[in-house]
């Protein structure tokens, strides 16, 4: 009998190990505990309403005639909008941080509870098994009377029912623990994403404030100066439009980018960015107006900045464009790199120092291309408009007399 009990006890311990492993390995698919989401506060709701109102106001202002005062009003509203977005994001982070703290405490408490239940369950299984090996006849012999006998049998039934409940409680504790762990990890990911968004908004705010100061500096606060600069920018952009129209339009191309030991060739009409709006200005797409931007990106790649794409320059911020238009200024900053254009001449001696960007009159408009090398009238160019315009002859497409500007790019 003793040998039988010892063997069965060994089996019981083995069964217990399997049971505990099962409890810890099961997924929490049975739980219907909902994942809590941050509760919107009255302040958050108010911020969202202010954001909606400001977005509408900015849209209305942008539809008005361009004046220095209207442009400043747009900038002020955009700055305030970004500040509201920063505040709303900070509130979301605070709310999620509190949720994470709560989840952390719950996880810790549930882990302790689960460990305690497993230990109790282990002891109860052993105790129940040992009691269960006692035959009713043996209980009868050790009982003082019939009442004692039935009490002991009833206690045994109660203990068994309690053990079943203990098993259920242990499983439920395990499910709750897994749930809280999942909530904890998801909330952490949300905070990381919001912190990245907060940094982006902060950078945007700094750029917007810088753009406003730059506009005031460009115009010296004068409406006349603003209108003069605006007219110049519109004139040059109109020249780009006439050139593209004269060439047959700004159709989108694919597979234009190619890189070699010199750098990269980019085409303004490439599908990667051809439909992108320059400086978010309606009607000014890269395909139609991006020759200068694309030429600068090619020179940047030649100088080792292959991470600066035409799309990066096109979306680099209002401070890089003349009086809030789609026309690039001579000095810009992209991805922390300061890029400047300065006039140079004559052409042949300029090319000895490396590639240059030249402006040309052609097809009733204006256009910019990169001259890579050459002399005496024979020049190799990268044309950002022509399909496959990589390493082609300048004079096969344009006249030398059409050149009106030669620019050296420095970084």
N, C-alpha and C positions, 0 to 999 in steps of 0.2 A: 504493500500500500504506500509506504513512504517513497519507494523508488518511483512508483507511478506519479505521486504528487510532485516529486522533484523534476521528473521529465516534463510534466505538464506545466510546471512553473517556468521552466526554460522556454517552452513553447509560448507561454503567456508573455514573457518579456520580449521575445522576438515579435509577437503580434503587436505589442505596445509600440515598439520602435517603428514598425510599418505604419501604424495608425498615426503617430505623431508626424512622421515624414509626409503622410498623405495630407494631413491638416495644413502643413506649411507649404506644400507644393501646389495645392489646388488654386486655380485662379478665382478671382472674385466676381464671377459671372452671375452669381445668384443675388448679388446685392442690388437693391434698388435705391441705395442712398444717393441722392442727387449731388452733383458737384456744385458747390455754392459759387455764385458769381457776385462781384462787387455790387453792392446796392447803390443805386444812383442817389446822390444827396441833392437837396434843394439848390446848393451852390453849383453842383455839376450841371444840373438842368438849366440854371440861369446862364452859365458859361456857354453851353451848347446853343442856346437861343441867341446870345450875343454874337456867336460865331456865324450863325446863319444870317443874322441881320447885317453883319459887316460884309459878308461875301456878296450879298445883294447890293449893298452900297457901293462896293468896289466895282461891281459889274456896271452899275449905272454911271459911275464916274468915268470909267473907261470908254463909255459910249459917247461922252461929251467931247466937244472940240478941245484939241490939245492946247493947253496954255500952261505956263509955269505954275500957276496957282492950282489948276486942276491936277497937274502931275504930282505936285506936293501933297495934295489931298489924297490922291490914290496911295502914295507912299506912306503917309501917316496912317491911313486905314489899314494898309497891309501890315505895317509894323504892329498896330494894335491887335489885328487878327492873329498874328503869330504869337504875340504875348498871351492872348487868351488860350491859344492852343497849348502853349507851354504850361499855363496854369492848370488846364484841364488834364493834361498828361501827368503832371505832378500829383494831382488829386487821385488819379487812377493808380499811380504807383503806391501812394500812401495807403489806399484802400486794400490793394493786393498785399502789401507788406503786412498789414494787420491780419489778413486771411492766412498768410503763410505762418505767422506767429501762432495763430490759433491751431492751424493744422499740425505744426510742430509739437505743440503741447499735447494734442490729441494722439498723435503717433506715439509719443513717449509714454503716455498713460495707457494706451491700448497695448503697447508692447509689454509693459509690466503686467497688465491684467492677463494678457494671453499667456505669458510665461507662468504666472501663478495658477491659472486654470489647467494648464498642461501638467504641472506638477501635482495638483490635486487629483486630476483625472488619472494620472499614473498610479498614485497611491490607492485610489478608489477601485481601479480595475483589479489590482492585486488583492485588496481586501475582499472585494466581491467574489473573486474567484475562490479564495480560501474559504469563505463562508459557504459558497455554493457547493463545495466538495463535501460538506456535512450533510448526511442523509437525514430525512425527517425522523427516522427511527432513533438516530443519535440525539437529535434535538429533544425528542420525547423523553429519552433516558436521562438527559441532563436537566429537564424541566421539573420544577417542584410539584406542579399540578397541571391540569388541562388548560387552565386559564393562562398560565405561564407559557405553555407550549404554543397556544394560538397567538399570544403576544409576540413571541419570538418569530413565528412564521410571518406575521404581519409586518414586523420591523424589517424583515428580510425583503419583503415585497416593496416596502417604502424606500428602502436603500437602493433597490434596483431601479425604481422609477426615478429616484434622485440622480442616479448615475446616467440615465438616458438624457435627462435635462442638462446635466453637466457636459455631456458630449455635444449636445446642441449649442450650449452657451459657448463652448470652446470654438466650435466651427464658426459661430456668428462673430466672435471676437476676432478670429482670423480674417474673416471677410471685411469687417470694419477697419481693421488694421491696414489691409491691402488697399481699401478705398481711400483712406486718409493719406497713404503714401502716394497714391496716384494724384490726388488733389494737390498735395504738396509739390510734386514735380511739375505739374501743369502750371501752377501759379508762379513758380520760379521762372519758367520759360516765358510767361507773359510779362513778368517784370523785366527780364533781359530785353525783350522786344520793345517794351515801352521806354526803357532807358536809352536804347538806340534811337528811337523816335524823338525822344526829348533832346538828345544831342543834335539831331538833324534840325529840329526846330530852332535850337539855340544858335546853330551855325547860320541858319536862314535869317534869323533876326539880326545877327551881326552884319550880314551881307546887306540886308535891307536898310539898316541905319547908315552903313557905309555908302550905299547907293544914293541915299538922300543927301548926305553931306557932299558927295561927289557932284550931284546935280547942282546944288547951290554953288559949289566951287566953279563948275563949268560956266554957269550963267551969271555968277556974281550977284545972284538974286534979282537979275534984270529980266523983265519980260521980253524986251527987245533982243537981248543976247540969246534968250531961249528960242525965240522964233527964228533967229538967224541960224543957229545950230541945227534946229529942227529942219529947216529948209534945205540945208546942206546934206543932211542925212537922207532926207526923202529924195533929193536929186540923185544921189549916188545909188540908192536902192532902185529908183526908177530906171537908172542906166542898166543895172543888172537885169531887170525885167525885160527891157527892150532887147538886150543881147540874147536872152533865152528864147524870147518870142521869135526873133529873127533866125534862130537856129532850129526852130521847129517845136519848141515847147519843153516843158520840164517833166518828161515821162520818166518813170522810175525804172532803174536798171538793177540787175542782180549780179553777184559774183565779180564785182569790180576791184575789190581790195587785193593788192599783192605786195609782198615785202621781200626785200633782198638785202645785200650788204650795204646799200646806200641808205635804205630806210623803207618807208611804205608809200605806195601810191593809193590815194583815196579819190573817190568820185563823189561829187556833191549830190548826184542823183541815185546813189546806192540805196538799195532797199533798207539797209541797216538804219539809215537816218534821213533819207530823202523826204519823207513826209513830216519830219519833225519841224515844229515852229521855232524860229530863231528868237531867243529871248521871250518866248511865249507870246509873240506878237501875231495876232490874227492876220492871215493873208501872206505872211512871209515865211515860206517853207525853205528848208535847206536845198531842195531840188531847184527852186527858182532863184534863190538869193544867196546861196552858200559858197560861192566861188572863193571869196577871200578867206572865209573860215576854213574851208577845206585845204587851201594852199598853205595856210599857217600850220595846220595839223601835219601836213607832209614835211614841212621844214622841221617841225618839232621831232618827228620820227627820225629824221636824218641826224638830229643832234642828240639822239639817245632817248627821247621821251616818247617811246612807242605806246605808252599808256594813255597819252593824250589823243583822243579820237576827235573827229569833227563834231560828233554829238556832244562831247564834253565841253567844247568851246561854245557851241550853240546854246547850251543850258548852263553856262558858267555864272550867271547872275547879272542883274541889271547894271551893276557898276562897270561892267566891261563894254557897255554899249552907249552910244551917244544919245544923250537926253531921252533915255527910255525907249529907244527905237530898236530896230534890228541891225543897225549899222555899228560894226566894231570900232572901238577907239584904237588909237595907236599903241597904247600901253594897257595891257590886260593882265589878269592873274587867273591861272587855271590849275586846279589841283595843287596849289601852293607854289606853282612855278610862275615867275614874272616873265612875261613875253612882251618885247617891244619891237616896233617897226620904226625905222628911220630912213629918210631918203638918202640915196647914194648915186654916184655917177663917176665916170662914164661906165657903160655896161661891161665892156671887156675886162677892165681892171677890177670892177666889182665882182665879177664871176671868179676871178683868181682867188678871192677870199672865201669862196663857197657859193652855194645856190642863193638866188635872190627871187623875190616875188615882183612881177611886173604887172602894171595895169595897162590895159589896151583899149582902144576904141575899135569896135568891130560890130558888124550886123546891126548898126543903128543904136548900139548901146555900149556899155562898158563891161569889162571882164578882167579877172585876175588869174594868172597862171604862175607856175614855178619854172624858172629857167635853171637847169641843173649844171650845165657846162656849155662850153663852146667859145668861139671868137670869130671876128671878121665876118659876122653876118650869118654864121652857121651855128645854130643853138639847139640843144636838146631840151625838151620841156616835158613836164607833167601837167597836162591840162585837166582840171577837175570837172569839166563839163563833157568833153568828148568821150564816148564809150570806148573803153580800153585806151584812154589817152596817156599811156605810160611810155616814157622814152620815145617821143615822137618829135619830128622836126618842127620847130616853131614857124619857119617861113613856108612850110607846106600848108599852113592854115591861116597865118596872119602876116601882115606887113610890118617890117621893122619901123616904118614911120608911124604905126598905130600906137607905139609905146608912149604913154604919157607919164608914167611913174615907175621908178625903180626903188625897191625897198630892201634893206638889209634887216634880217630878223636876229635879235639877240635874246639870250635867256640866261 
